[in-house]
Amino acid sequence: MNAALLGLTAEAGMNVRAEKTGGIPIGDAVPAGMFLDYRLVLPGYVADASRYEWTLRAYRPGETPGGIIAAGRTGGTNGPLPAPAAWRLPGYHPETTAPVIRHDAEAQTLEISGAISFFGKLDIHAFELAISYWPDKSDEAGVARVVVKEDKIGGLWEWGSA
């Protein structure tokens, strides 16, 4: 199934913005926080007829498989995930990994979005957002898949440090 023709979209990126609590003050400015924002849009979604599963994987320097920091699927809890077991100290707030899910039954779209809050020093160098979507869950071969990858994001490694 052609994901582009279907209209399946996936977006992800690192962003810096004002943060109400915490964050790193930069000069006299409002404290800023770094976020990994993501958004998935599934067109033609019918709650009892469609199926999806998605993962957001982050990679630390020297780690090959990476770790899943956010994920969800049809019928799943879609709540916050704990940090990957291999990560002794995560560089992000695991409680911010729960997605926001909006279903517009009239327009037959499902939107999944989130903003994962990172501490002041970014400890990942890449991420991968992957979505598999079956508009008709009874047709196992009728799957659309999109993968978004960002690599070499180390330029943000020391942001906000003196």
C-alpha positions in Angstrom: 0.0 0.0 0.0 1.4 3.4 -0.9 1.5 5.5 2.3 1.9 8.8 0.3 -1.1 8.2 -1.8 -3.1 7.2 1.2 -2.0 10.5 3.0 -0.3 8.9 6.0 2.1 11.4 7.5 4.8 11.3 10.2 6.8 14.2 11.4 9.4 14.5 14.2 12.1 17.0 15.2 14.0 18.6 18.0 12.8 22.0 19.1 13.7 24.5 21.8 10.9 26.6 23.4 10.0 28.3 26.6 9.2 26.0 29.4 6.9 26.9 32.3 8.7 24.9 34.9 12.4 23.9 35.0 14.3 24.5 31.8 17.6 26.2 31.5 17.6 30.0 31.8 19.6 31.5 28.9 20.7 35.0 30.1 17.7 37.0 31.3 15.3 35.0 29.1 12.6 32.7 30.2 13.8 29.2 30.9 14.0 27.1 27.7 13.5 23.4 27.3 14.4 21.0 24.5 11.7 18.8 23.1 11.4 16.0 20.7 8.1 16.8 19.0 6.3 14.2 16.9 3.0 14.0 15.0 1.3 11.1 13.1 -1.8 11.5 11.0 -3.8 8.5 9.9 -6.4 9.2 7.2 -9.4 7.0 6.6 -9.3 5.8 10.2 -12.3 4.0 11.5 -12.0 2.9 15.2 -13.5 -0.6 14.9 -12.1 -1.3 11.4 -8.6 0.1 11.4 -5.3 -0.8 13.2 -2.0 1.0 13.9 1.2 0.6 15.8 4.1 3.1 16.1 7.4 3.5 17.9 9.8 6.3 18.6 13.3 5.0 19.0 16.2 7.1 20.3 19.9 6.3 19.8 22.7 7.2 22.1 26.3 7.3 20.9 27.8 3.8 21.0 24.4 2.0 21.1 23.4 0.1 18.1 19.8 -1.0 18.7 18.6 2.3 20.3 15.8 2.4 22.8 12.1 2.8 22.4 11.1 6.0 24.3 7.5 6.2 23.1 5.1 3.8 21.4 1.5 2.9 21.0 -0.9 0.7 19.2 -4.6 0.1 18.6 -6.2 -1.1 21.8 -3.0 -0.4 23.8 -2.7 1.8 26.9 -0.8 4.5 24.9 0.5 5.8 28.2 4.0 7.0 29.2 6.8 4.5 28.8 9.6 3.9 31.3 13.1 4.6 30.1 14.8 1.7 28.2 16.2 -0.8 30.7 19.7 -0.4 29.3 19.7 3.4 30.0 20.8 3.8 33.6 20.1 7.6 33.5 17.7 8.8 30.8 18.3 12.2 29.3 14.6 13.0 29.2 11.6 13.0 31.4 9.9 9.6 30.9 6.6 11.0 32.2 6.4 13.2 29.1 6.3 10.2 26.7 2.5 9.7 26.7 1.0 10.7 23.4 -2.1 12.9 22.8 -4.6 11.0 20.6 -7.4 12.8 18.8 -9.9 10.9 16.7 -12.2 12.8 14.4 -14.8 10.3 13.5 -16.5 12.6 11.0 -13.3 13.3 9.1 -12.1 9.7 9.7 -8.7 10.8 10.9 -6.6 9.8 13.9 -3.8 12.2 15.0 -1.2 11.0 17.5 1.2 13.7 18.8 3.6 14.4 21.6 6.4 16.4 23.0 9.1 14.6 25.0 11.0 16.9 27.3 14.8 16.5 27.5 17.1 17.7 30.2 19.7 20.4 29.4 22.3 18.2 27.8 21.0 16.2 24.9 22.3 12.6 25.2 21.0 11.2 21.9 22.4 11.6 18.4 19.6 10.2 16.4 15.9 9.1 16.5 13.5 7.1 14.3 9.7 7.5 14.2 8.0 4.5 12.6 4.2 3.9 11.9 2.5 0.9 10.5 -1.2 1.5 9.6 -3.9 -0.9 8.3 -7.0 1.1 7.2 -8.7 -2.3 7.1 -7.4 -4.4 9.9 -8.8 -7.6 8.4 -6.4 -7.1 5.4 -3.0 -8.0 6.9 -1.2 -7.3 3.5 -2.8 -3.8 3.2 -0.4 -2.0 5.4 1.1 1.4 4.9 4.4 2.2 6.6 6.3 5.4 7.1 9.7 5.8 8.8 11.2 9.2 9.7 14.8 9.3 10.7 17.0 12.1 12.0 20.7 11.5 12.5 23.7 13.6 13.6 21.8 15.9 15.9 24.9 16.2 18.1 25.1 19.9 17.2 22.6 20.5 20.1 24.7 18.4 22.5 25.9 21.3 24.7 23.0 23.8 24.3 22.5 26.0 27.2 25.8 25.3 28.9 28.2 27.9 29.9 
